[in-house]
Amino acid sequence: MEMPGPKTLRRLLASPVMRRATLALVLILAMAGKAGADFTQSGPDIFNTLTIRSENLVPFPKWRGALERYFSESRVPRAPCSSGMFTRCPVDDWKAFLNSMAGRSPAEKLREVNYFHNRTRYILDIVNWQVDDYWASPFQFFDKDGDCEDYAIAKFMSLRALGFSNSQMRIVVLRDLNLRVAHAVLVVELNGEKYILDNQIRDVVPASLIRHYQPIYSINETHWWLHRRA
C-alpha cells in the first residue's frame, strides 16, 4: 500500500469527516502498508511534532521513482540547447546556476536555491501528467514545470549537488491549516536550525516561526518519518 501524496491528502481533506480522520488514516497506512517497516523511536521535530522513523521506503514508489529517474537522467547527455524567442533551456540554466553558487555560504545557497526554483511555473499534475499525483525528477520539473512536491524535490537535489548531505534534508508532506489543503515543502537543517524552503514563500524561513503547518510524514533518500502532534 502506498503512502498518500499531497494531492491524495487534498482530496481526503475535502470533507469535514475526512479532515478529522486524515491523520488516523495515514497512521494506519504507515503501520499496515508493508511488513517489516521497522520503525524506531525518534523525538521532537519540526512544527512541534514527535516522530517515529523507518528505513523502509517501499510504501513510497513515487518518491523512489523520482530518485531513480533523476540518477538515470543525470547520466544521459542532453542535446545542445540555445535560448531564443521561442525556446528556453531550463536545464542548462539550472546547471549554470549551480556553477554560480561555488564559493557561496550555505545560508546563501539556501536562499538562492529557494528563489531560483520558485520562479518555475506552478502547474497541477492532472494538467501536466494526466494523473492526480506524480512526483517528477528535477529534469522533468525543468522541462514541464510542476507542483509543490516537484519544487521540493528539485531544491533537494540542487542542495545535494551544492554539498548539503541527505541527513540535513527532508521533503515534508503536511497540512496547511490556514488554507486547509495538503502541501509539500523542503526542510533543511543548518547550524542547529531547521529552515523551510517553500514554493509559497519567497524567503527561507526558520521552521520555528511557522505555526500553520501540520506535518504528516517526511522523507529523504534513506529514511522516512511519521509525525504526530506533541
Steps between C-alpha positions, in 0.01 A plus 500: 500500500631841406521798732286790373659799334382862521226463235352189660504671839338806346206286391481340844489843661207610283229390746476574875478130586808414298690796641459359849598153381800590285776459755354175630477376141862585428609322818306190400651509150845539646475216747305256282653584163792257484637240733834575652458875523746489792406825669731647761414764753617845397431819693387862494489638148378783281177688569472361852464135401636166615619243247577136446744408223534217250757400240233318294422716194284235331174692572633794296525392134447853368796633701717202412403540135598867502839411648561221250406721204722781627812285532428330168439829319815649653708244310341571160655783293245760393497659157646853475242767568492866397259743661301712261171679453307171486736264682632471850777292655396450863735208570798696364388799707480277807852363446634853449325608819655214698844591365444861604448388863861385539658674796172630640414440865248227593246764604537676166455171317174435685367844415606493135379144437159584643474816289628333181255211512203708609518682166383181328134495397256312724284245316276222629591138434165427340578763237869419469497120519129408472514329841400630840839460668843479334839566659729638230875485480679838486559453126128440444421799722717730292365364175130509595470709823320345798322527833595514868688172545680553168641831628610325819667213309687739268621705797607182680712387205642846438621523858640146480700615196617803700639291786210458741465149641196275474476498882459879506187496285150361479201550275199555728142422402273702726166665553476877459265591785423843353408386150378157618683318224791260476838641402868400477815695591871437546647520850875555533700492823786748520701589811243342730203684346240352264403717203203476266539534122146547375366581153232713671753714688765715333745495792662211685327492840598330828253220571460636853321807361232304313185405692255402226669184369415157640747239367372153419812328373848597380753316287854507360713254303540249783224548760149625559334640812140484615398814691245547774420795721709525815 
